[in-house]
Amino acid sequence: MLFTTPTQWLALAVALIAGWLLGLASHPGGRKWKQRYADERDVHGRTRKDLDARLAERDARIAELERENARLAHAVPVAATTATTAPVAATRAPVAQSAARPAGTMRARWFDWKNRVGANG
């Protein structure tokens, strides 16, 4: 064991206390950390003010839109004019049938080997 006598324990305690006092004496006093804390506090304050301003603008815009919505809801409805349109089927041009394939036959598929020209089968 490293420390066996009371004198060694006393020397250890004195060394620890001396090191602690030397560390406190050489410490800069926390100026760096205090400055960093103050900077962070200022940045947070500016960010919070910006957020509060944006929330106030949003709330003002919502109130404006709600007033406009209420105004439009109580307004006199305008009669809609209906335009007469021809049925969609009548306006389409007739589809011309291909001369190569007679009407009513199925369209050839990729793996439809029976209907292909020159296929053995």
Disulfide bonds with the S-S distance in Angstrom:
none
